[in-house]
Amino acid sequence: MVEAALLGYVQDQSLEQTLGKSGLLMSYSLRTHAHSEATRLLCAGARLNAGFRQRVIDELVGHAERPVPPSLGVDVRPVLAHALQARRQEVQTALALLAVWIGFFLVSVLVTWDALDDRFGGNFDVSLDELLSMALFLGDDQLSSVPERPTSWVLFYAGVVLALWAGRAIAGRETLLYAGAGAPRKSFRSAVRRRLGTVVTYAARALAVGYWLTALGAVTDNPYPVIFPLLMVVVVWLHRIRVTSVLREQLSRETFATAHQPMLPHSERYRRIGDAIDREQHAPATLYDANRPFVGAGVPHKPWSFALELRRKKETPSTEPANAVPPQAHHKAQAHPTEPGPDGQTQAHAREPLPLPPANHLSSRHVIDMITPRLVALREATARTSRDSLRALEIEEFVYLPSGVRRDSGVYREENVQEHLADAADDGGEARRHFLRVRVGSWHEQVVVSLLVRVHTQGGMLVLEVVPHVLGPVAEEFREVDAIVERRAGGALREGLLAFLTAPVATAAAGIAAVRTLLSVCRVWLSSPEYAAPDAPLISVRELASTNELSLFQEMDVSRYIKTVQDRIAGGVRDALEQRGFRTDRFEQQIVNVRDGGVYIEEMSGGAVATGEHGRAQHMEGSPA
């Protein structure tokens, strides 16, 4: 209870807003979401899901030229650390299994030579090549049955391993080094393929039973066909114990917040990668590609916008409302518009300062400064009266910068980011885009709702753009970590039985994983991604682990958050118009219609209008009388 209360206090304190020197309302959050539920599940997924683990490593290590996209509700650094450690442990297990296989084969060759030497009365004199040829059945058939052919056990057991692995792979079931009790993988497989996989699996199991019956029947003459497969079981057993211990001691709900998490490897490359992740994932700026601008935000959810001509009231009020935010002074940076240079720094255009606007001028900055207090008031009111996720509403100004500069060129440096934020709010450019980002993390950060708000006030027009995004829950298979931790209470005997049943498939999976790791390491070494051409973020680790399937409760919450925040946004825009002496009647009509998916038409002469998804309209001109 004390820890929960302390966490709630830290969350509330981290949401305090401070005004910078330029008057920008920023949210310097003390939370990095390193201990959030979503981060815990992503770390567990890096341990349990080999495909996800490889994608994480390939993106964050193999493509070091790409910056990290904004991490909403998660911390990517511990996810990468767990992925690298899991891969290292998997390779160690694969090497141990390889050593057992080599020992199995060498001992079988020696036993074969001893059996042939006894058959020839101690005068069996062959070269090593001839012995290997006999052992692999490539030469004369000197031994008649399987028990008399010691090396045949190696090939027999290898056939069992490959058959069991193929059966699970064809049926679409997990073929990982560490797999559960055989839960089917959630994928759309054809019925024919599933049935074929079932047939292959049963045939492989029959082959495995035949192997063990034959090996146990000849154990007095040759115990090695029993010993070495059991040694493989022991290796897999130890690997399962090690993985389960990590899940229980570091990634359980009770221990994740306080347990010591793994660190990135101690090398210059990983030090640079870790520093870049820390600098970029929670920065109020990011680089983007025009074809993929909102990487990391999730799936767009009914974006909307409208344009309104600014019209003065007949009598402009000389005083401002009592509860209005005072107009912000024209920032000196606005007189010298800046753009990002090739090195990420800002460069001022050498031209005459722009004249100061009139006192009642409506700027994008003024509209944003009127929206923000309403959002802050919403958060504070919710925190006082309920435990709704809106009490942890995060409000932050964010700027999207065009890609083309290196991630280490200084574009993410704090002073450069602040300068971009100060200049981009009112420049209205197409390349550099300024947004007010409003984020709600609900369901323990598994459902993240973000609203990106952009305001234009150039040319006597007010343009409001609102782009909601939704990040879905973490994949269900990642949540298996809790079930594994609970099953661990069954004891080591249960783990040993699971290791015995899954050892053949795990052996094949370990070999495949080791080969993939070797190829990945060689590819990174050959490509030298740190020297590649600069790029924009392409893949979000959080999006890799998310699903688009929301429960009805989650859909209701998403709708409620978006509508509530949009109402406060509309109220702030209306206050800004009222304060600067502009008419608000047309705005109120448009905001109701456009926000709800309708169409607002001020006046119309002739024609026809149809609304709705399947609406149809037809206009027939009347014939002259």
C-alpha positions in Angstrom: 0.0 0.0 0.0 2.8 2.4 0.9 4.6 1.7 -2.5 1.3 2.2 -4.4 0.7 5.5 -2.6 4.3 6.6 -3.3 4.0 5.7 -6.9 0.7 7.7 -7.2 2.4 10.7 -5.6 5.3 10.5 -8.0 2.9 10.3 -10.9 1.1 13.4 -9.7 4.3 15.3 -9.1 5.7 14.4 -12.5 2.8 16.0 -14.2 3.5 19.5 -12.8 3.9 22.0 -15.6 6.6 24.6 -15.7 7.0 27.6 -18.0 10.2 27.9 -19.8 12.0 31.2 -20.7 10.1 31.4 -23.9 6.8 31.0 -22.3 6.3 27.5 -23.7 4.3 25.1 -21.5 6.4 22.0 -21.2 5.9 18.8 -19.3 9.2 17.7 -17.8 8.1 14.3 -16.5 10.0 12.6 -13.8 8.7 9.3 -15.0 10.5 7.5 -17.8 8.0 4.6 -17.6 10.9 2.2 -16.8 8.7 0.4 -14.3 5.4 0.5 -16.1 3.3 -2.6 -16.8 3.8 -2.2 -20.5 7.6 -2.1 -20.1 7.5 -5.3 -17.9 5.5 -7.2 -20.5 7.8 -6.1 -23.3 10.8 -7.3 -21.3 9.0 -10.6 -20.8 8.3 -10.8 -24.5 11.9 -10.3 -25.2 12.6 -13.4 -23.1 9.8 -15.6 -24.3 9.3 -14.7 -28.0 12.3 -15.3 -30.2 10.8 -13.4 -33.2 10.1 -10.3 -31.1 13.5 -10.5 -29.5 15.2 -10.6 -32.9 13.1 -7.7 -34.3 14.1 -5.6 -31.2 17.8 -6.3 -31.7 17.7 -5.8 -35.4 16.0 -2.4 -35.1 17.9 -1.0 -32.2 21.4 -2.5 -32.9 21.3 -3.4 -36.5 19.9 -0.1 -37.6 21.8 2.3 -35.4 21.4 5.0 -38.1 17.7 5.3 -37.2 16.6 7.3 -34.2 14.2 5.8 -31.7 10.6 6.9 -32.2 8.7 8.4 -29.2 8.2 5.7 -26.5 4.7 6.2 -25.1 4.3 4.5 -21.7 7.4 2.3 -22.0 11.1 2.5 -21.7 12.9 0.7 -24.5 16.4 0.5 -22.9 15.6 -2.4 -20.5 13.7 -4.2 -23.3 16.9 -4.2 -25.4 19.0 -5.3 -22.4 16.7 -8.2 -21.7 16.7 -9.2 -25.4 20.5 -9.2 -25.6 20.9 -11.1 -22.4 18.3 -13.7 -23.5 20.0 -14.1 -26.9 23.4 -14.6 -25.1 21.9 -17.3 -22.8 20.3 -19.0 -25.8 23.6 -19.1 -27.6 25.3 -20.6 -24.5 22.6 -23.3 -24.3 23.0 -24.0 -28.0 26.8 -24.4 -27.6 26.3 -26.8 -24.7 23.9 -28.9 -26.8 26.3 -28.9 -29.7 29.0 -30.2 -27.3 26.7 -33.0 -26.2 25.9 -33.9 -29.8 29.7 -33.9 -30.7 30.3 -36.1 -27.7 27.5 -38.4 -28.7 28.9 -38.9 -32.1 32.6 -39.3 -31.0 31.7 -41.9 -28.4 29.6 -43.7 -30.9 32.5 -43.8 -33.4 34.8 -45.2 -30.7 32.2 -47.8 -29.7 31.8 -48.7 -33.4 35.6 -49.2 -33.8 35.7 -51.3 -30.6 32.9 -53.5 -31.8 34.5 -54.1 -35.2 37.9 -54.7 -33.6 36.3 -57.4 -31.4 34.6 -59.0 -34.4 38.0 -59.2 -36.3 39.8 -60.7 -33.3 41.7 -57.6 -32.4 43.2 -57.3 -35.9 40.8 -54.6 -37.2 43.1 -52.1 -38.9 41.4 -49.4 -40.9 42.1 -45.7 -41.5 40.0 -42.9 -39.9 38.3 -42.2 -43.2 37.2 -45.8 -43.5 36.0 -45.9 -40.0 33.9 -42.8 -40.4 32.5 -44.2 -43.7 31.4 -47.3 -41.9 30.0 -45.3 -39.0 27.9 -43.2 -41.4 26.8 -46.3 -43.4 28.7 -45.1 -46.5 30.9 -48.2 -46.8 30.5 -51.9 -46.3 27.8 -53.1 -44.1 29.9 -54.7 -41.3 27.2 -54.6 -38.6 23.7 -56.0 -39.1 21.3 -54.4 -36.6 20.8 -51.1 -34.9 22.1 -52.2 -31.5 25.2 -53.4 -33.2 25.7 -50.1 -35.1 26.5 -47.6 -32.3 26.7 -44.6 -34.6 23.2 -45.4 -35.9 21.8 -44.1 -32.6 23.1 -40.6 -33.4 21.2 -40.5 -36.7 18.2 -42.2 -35.2 17.9 -39.6 -32.5 18.6 -36.8 -34.9 15.7 -38.1 -37.0 13.4 -38.0 -33.9 14.5 -34.4 -33.2 13.8 -33.2 -36.7 10.5 -35.1 -37.0 9.2 -33.6 -33.7 10.3 -30.1 -34.7 8.8 -30.4 -38.2 5.5 -31.6 -36.7 5.2 -28.6 -34.5 6.4 -26.2 -37.2 3.9 -27.5 -39.8 1.0 -27.4 -37.3 1.9 -23.8 -36.4 2.9 -24.4 -32.8 5.8 -22.9 -30.9 9.2 -24.2 -31.8 11.2 -22.1 -29.3 14.0 -23.2 -27.0 11.8 -22.1 -24.1 8.2 -23.0 -24.8 5.2 -23.5 -22.5 3.1 -26.6 -22.2 2.3 -26.6 -25.9 -0.2 -23.8 -26.4 -1.0 -23.4 -30.1 0.3 -20.2 -31.8 -2.5 -17.8 -32.7 -2.3 -17.6 -36.4 -4.6 -18.4 -39.3 -3.4 -21.7 -40.6 -5.3 -23.7 -43.2 -7.1 -26.8 -42.0 -5.1 -29.0 -44.3 -1.8 -27.7 -42.8 -3.0 -28.2 -39.3 -4.1 -31.7 -40.0 -0.9 -32.5 -41.8 1.1 -31.1 -38.8 -1.0 -33.3 -36.4 -0.2 -36.4 -38.5 3.5 -35.6 -38.6 3.5 -34.9 -34.9 1.9 -38.3 -34.0 4.3 -40.1 -36.4 7.2 -38.3 -34.8 6.0 -39.3 -31.3 5.7 -42.9 -32.4 9.3 -42.7 -33.7 10.4 -41.2 -30.4 8.7 -44.0 -28.4 10.4 -46.6 -30.7 13.8 -45.0 -30.1 13.5 -45.1 -26.3 12.1 -48.7 -26.3 15.0 -49.8 -28.5 17.6 -47.8 -26.5 16.4 -49.1 -23.2 16.3 -52.7 -24.5 20.0 -52.5 -25.5 21.1 -50.3 -22.5 23.3 -53.1 -21.0 25.3 -53.4 -24.2 25.5 -49.7 -25.1 24.2 -47.2 -22.5 25.3 -44.1 -24.5 22.0 -43.8 -26.6 20.3 -43.3 -23.3 23.0 -41.2 -21.5 23.5 -38.5 -24.2 19.8 -37.7 -24.9 19.4 -37.4 -21.1 22.3 -35.0 -21.0 20.5 -32.9 -23.6 17.5 -33.0 -21.3 19.6 -31.7 -18.5 20.9 -28.8 -20.6 17.4 -27.8 -21.6 16.3 -28.2 -18.0 19.0 -25.9 -16.8 18.0 -23.4 -19.4 14.4 -23.5 -18.4 15.4 -23.0 -14.8 17.5 -20.0 -15.7 14.8 -18.4 -17.8 12.1 -19.1 -15.2 14.3 -17.6 -12.4 14.7 -14.4 -14.4 11.0 -14.2 -15.0 10.3 -14.8 -11.3 13.0 -12.6 -9.8 13.1 -9.7 -12.3 9.8 -9.6 -14.3 7.0 -10.6 -12.0 4.5 -8.0 -10.9 5.8 -8.1 -7.3 9.5 -7.7 -8.1 9.8 -5.7 -11.4 9.8 -2.2 -9.8 12.5 -3.1 -7.3 14.6 -5.8 -9.0 17.9 -5.0 -10.5 17.5 -5.2 -14.3 20.2 -6.3 -16.7 22.5 -3.7 -18.2 23.6 -3.3 -21.8 26.9 -4.9 -22.7 30.0 -2.9 -21.7 31.3 -1.7 -25.1 31.5 1.6 -26.9 28.9 0.6 -29.4 26.3 -0.3 -26.8 27.1 2.7 -24.7 26.3 5.0 -27.7 23.1 3.0 -28.4 22.0 3.3 -24.8 22.7 7.0 -24.6 20.9 7.6 -27.9 17.8 5.7 -26.7 17.7 7.7 -23.4 18.1 10.9 -25.3 15.5 10.3 -28.0 12.6 8.2 -26.7 11.2 10.8 -24.3 12.4 13.9 -26.1 9.8 16.5 -27.1 11.0 16.2 -30.7 11.6 13.5 -33.3 12.7 13.1 -36.9 10.2 11.8 -39.3 9.8 10.5 -42.8 7.0 12.0 -44.9 5.7 8.5 -45.7 5.6 7.4 -42.0 5.2 10.5 -39.9 3.6 9.2 -36.6 5.7 6.2 -35.9 5.2 5.1 -32.3 1.9 6.7 -31.8 -0.3 3.8 -32.8 -3.2 3.6 -35.1 -5.0 6.8 -36.2 -8.5 7.1 -34.7 -10.9 9.3 -36.6 -8.7 12.4 -37.3 -10.5 15.6 -38.0 -9.9 19.2 -38.9 -11.7 22.3 -39.9 -11.0 25.8 -41.3 -12.7 28.9 -40.1 -12.5 32.4 -41.5 -11.7 34.8 -38.7 -14.3 37.6 -38.4 -14.3 40.4 -36.0 -17.2 41.2 -33.8 -19.0 44.5 -34.5 -17.7 45.8 -31.1 -14.4 44.4 -30.1 -14.1 44.2 -26.3 -11.5 46.4 -24.8 -11.0 44.1 -21.8 -10.2 40.5 -21.6 -12.1 37.9 -19.6 -11.2 37.7 -16.0 -10.3 34.0 -16.2 -8.3 34.2 -19.4 -4.6 33.6 -19.8 -2.7 36.8 -20.5 -1.5 37.1 -24.1 2.0 36.0 -24.5 4.6 38.5 -25.6 5.9 38.2 -29.1 9.0 36.0 -28.8 12.1 37.5 -30.3 12.8 34.2 -32.1 9.7 34.7 -34.1 11.2 37.9 -35.7 14.1 35.7 -37.1 12.5 32.4 -38.3 14.9 29.5 -38.0 15.1 26.2 -39.8 17.1 23.1 -39.0 20.4 23.1 -40.7 22.2 20.1 -42.1 23.9 19.4 -38.8 20.8 19.6 -36.7 21.5 23.1 -35.5 19.2 26.0 -36.2 20.2 28.7 -38.6 18.7 32.2 -38.6 17.7 33.8 -41.9 19.5 37.1 -42.4 16.6 39.4 -43.1 14.9 42.3 -41.5 12.8 41.6 -38.3 9.1 41.2 -38.9 6.9 43.9 -37.5 5.1 43.1 -34.3 1.5 42.1 -34.7 -1.3 44.2 -33.1 -2.2 43.6 -29.5 -5.4 41.7 -30.5 -3.7 39.5 -33.0 -4.7 35.8 -32.8 -1.6 33.6 -33.1 -1.2 29.8 -32.9 0.8 30.3 -29.7 -2.1 32.2 -28.1 -4.6 29.4 -29.0 -2.3 26.8 -27.6 -1.8 28.8 -24.4 -5.6 29.0 -24.0 -6.1 25.2 -24.6 -3.5 24.1 -22.1 -5.0 25.6 -18.9 -8.3 23.8 -19.7 -6.4 20.5 -20.0 -4.5 21.1 -16.8 -7.7 21.9 -15.0 -9.2 18.7 -16.3 -6.3 16.7 -14.9 -6.4 18.4 -11.5 -10.2 18.0 -11.2 -10.0 14.3 -12.1 -7.2 13.7 -9.6 -9.2 15.3 -6.8 -12.4 13.4 -7.5 -11.6 10.0 -9.0 -9.0 7.4 -9.9 -9.6 7.8 -13.6 -6.6 7.6 -15.9 -7.3 11.3 -16.8 -5.7 12.2 -13.5 -2.3 11.3 -15.1 -3.0 13.3 -18.3 0.3 14.3 -19.9 0.5 17.6 -21.8 3.5 18.4 -23.9 4.4 20.5 -26.9 6.1 18.3 -29.5 7.8 19.1 -32.8 8.3 16.9 -35.8 11.5 17.6 -37.8 12.2 16.3 -41.3 14.8 13.6 -41.5 18.1 13.9 -43.3 20.4 14.7 -40.3 22.3 12.2 -38.2 20.9 11.3 -34.9 24.1 12.3 -33.1 24.4 15.7 -34.9 22.8 17.6 -32.0 19.2 17.8 -33.3 18.0 16.2 -30.0 20.1 18.5 -27.8 17.9 20.3 -25.3 18.7 23.9 -26.4 18.1 23.0 -30.1 14.8 21.3 -29.3 13.6 24.3 -27.2 14.5 26.6 -30.1 12.5 24.5 -32.5 9.5 24.5 -30.1 9.6 28.3 -29.8 9.8 28.9 -33.5 7.6 26.2 -35.0 4.4 27.1 -33.2 3.7 30.1 -35.4 5.7 29.4 -38.6 3.0 27.1 -40.1 5.6 25.3 -42.3 5.0 22.0 -44.0 8.3 20.4 -43.0 8.7 21.3 -39.4 5.4 20.7 -37.6 4.5 21.8 -34.1 1.8 19.9 -32.1 0.3 20.0 -28.7 0.5 16.3 -27.6 -2.0 15.1 -25.0 -1.5 11.6 -23.8 -3.6 9.3 -21.6 -2.1 6.0 -20.5 -4.8 3.6 -19.3 -5.1 0.0 -18.3 -1.6 0.1 -16.8 -0.2 1.8 -19.9 -1.5 -1.0 -22.1 -4.0 1.2 -23.9 -2.4 4.6 -24.8 -4.5 7.4 -26.3 -2.6 10.3 -27.8 -4.1 13.4 -29.4 -1.9 15.6 -31.6 -3.3 19.1 -31.9 -2.0 21.6 -34.5 -3.2 25.2 -34.9 -2.8 27.6 -37.9 -3.8 31.2 -37.8 -2.3 32.6 -41.0 -4.1 34.5 -43.8 -7.1 35.5 -41.7 -8.0 31.8 -41.2 -8.1 29.5 -38.2 -7.3 25.9 -39.0 -7.5 23.3 -36.3 -6.1 19.8 -36.8 -6.7 17.0 -34.3 -5.1 13.6 -34.9 -6.0 11.0 -32.2 -4.0 7.8 -32.1 -4.5 4.6 -30.1 -1.9 2.1 -29.0 -3.5 -1.3 -28.4 -2.7 -3.7 -25.6 0.4 -5.8 -25.4 0.1 -9.2 -27.2 -1.5 -11.8 -25.0 1.4 -14.3 -25.3 3.6 -11.7 -23.6 1.3 -11.9 -20.6 2.2 -15.6 -20.2 5.0 -14.5 -17.9 2.6 -14.4 -15.0 1.3 -17.9 -15.7 4.9 -19.2 -15.9 5.8 -17.6 -12.6 2.8 -19.2 -11.0 3.5 -22.6 -12.5 7.0 -22.5 -11.1 5.5 -23.3 -7.7 5.1 -26.9 -9.0 8.8 -27.4 -8.3 11.9 -28.6 -10.2 10.4 -32.0 -10.9 7.7 -30.5 -13.0 10.3 -28.4 -14.9 12.3 -31.6 -15.4 9.4 -33.4 -16.9 8.6 -30.5 -19.2 12.3 -30.4 -20.2 12.2 -34.1 -21.1 9.1 -33.7 -23.2 10.3 -30.6 -25.0 14.1 -31.4 -25.2 14.0 -32.7 -28.8 12.2 -29.7 -30.2 14.2 -27.3 -28.0 17.4 -28.9 -29.4 16.5 -28.1 -32.9 15.2 -24.7 -32.0 18.5 -23.9 -30.2 20.5 -24.8 -33.3 18.3 -22.6 -35.6 18.5 -19.7 -33.1 22.3 -20.0 -32.9 22.6 -19.8 -36.7 20.3 -16.8 -36.9 22.3 -15.1 -34.2 25.5 -15.7 -36.0 24.0 -14.3 -39.2 22.7 -11.3 -37.4 26.0 -10.5 -35.8 27.9 -10.9 -39.1 25.4 -8.7 -40.9 25.7 -5.9 -38.3 29.5 -6.2 -38.4 29.6 -6.1 -42.2 27.1 -3.3 -42.6 28.5 -0.9 -39.9 25.1 0.8 -39.4 26.6 3.6 -37.4 28.2 4.8 -40.6 25.1 4.3 -42.8 23.1 7.2 -44.3 20.8 8.9 -41.8 17.3 7.8 -41.7 14.0 8.4 -39.8 12.4 6.1 -37.3 10.8 3.1 -39.0 9.7 0.7 -36.3 8.4 1.2 -32.8 9.2 -1.5 -30.3 5.9 -0.7 -28.5 4.0 -1.1 -31.7 5.7 -4.4 -32.5 4.2 -5.8 -29.3 0.8 -4.3 -29.6 -2.5 -5.6 -31.0 -5.4 -3.7 -32.4 -8.0 -5.8 -30.5 -9.7 -3.7 -27.8 -12.2 -5.1 -25.4 -15.6 -3.3 -25.2 -14.5 -1.7 -21.9 -11.3 -0.4 -23.5 -13.2 0.9 -26.6 -15.5 2.8 -24.2 -12.6 4.3 -22.4 -10.8 5.3 -25.6 -14.0 7.0 -26.8 -14.5 8.8 -23.4 -10.9 10.0 -23.3 -10.9 11.4 -26.8 -14.3 13.1 -26.5 -13.3 14.6 -23.1 -10.0 16.0 -24.4 -11.6 17.3 -27.6 -14.2 19.1 -25.6 -11.4 20.9 -23.7 -9.6 21.7 -26.9 -12.7 23.2 -28.4 -13.2 25.2 -25.3 -9.7 26.6 -25.4 -10.1 27.6 -29.0 -13.4 29.3 -28.3 -11.8 31.2 -25.4 -9.0 32.4 -27.7 -11.4 33.7 -30.3 -13.5 35.4 -27.6 -10.5 37.0 -26.0 -9.1 38.4 -29.2 -12.5 39.8 -30.3 -13.5 37.3 -33.0 -16.9 35.8 -33.6 -17.4 32.4 -32.1 -20.9 31.4 -33.4 -19.6 29.8 -36.6 -16.9 28.1 -34.7 -19.4 26.5 -32.3 -21.5 25.3 -35.2 -18.6 23.8 -37.0 -17.0 22.2 -34.0 -20.2 20.3 -33.2 -20.7 19.1 -36.7 -17.2 18.3 -37.8 -16.2 16.7 -34.5 -19.2 14.3 -34.7 -18.5 13.5 -38.4 -21.1 15.8 -39.9 -21.0 18.5 -42.5 -21.4 22.2 -41.8 -22.6 24.3 -44.7 -23.1 28.0 -44.0 -25.3 28.7 -47.0 -26.4 26.9 -50.1 -28.1 27.6 -53.4 -29.4 24.6 -55.3 -27.7 21.2 -55.2 -28.3 18.3 -52.8 -26.6 17.1 -49.6 -26.3 13.5 -48.3 -24.7 12.4 -45.0 -23.9 9.1 -43.6 -21.7 6.2 -44.8 -24.2 5.1 -47.4 -25.9 8.4 -48.1 -26.9 9.3 -51.6 -28.1 12.6 -53.0 -29.3 13.6 -56.5 -30.2 17.1 -57.7 -32.6 17.5 -60.6 -32.7 20.9 -62.3 -36.3 22.0 -62.9 -37.3 22.6 -66.5 -38.2 26.2 -67.4 -41.9 27.0 -67.3 
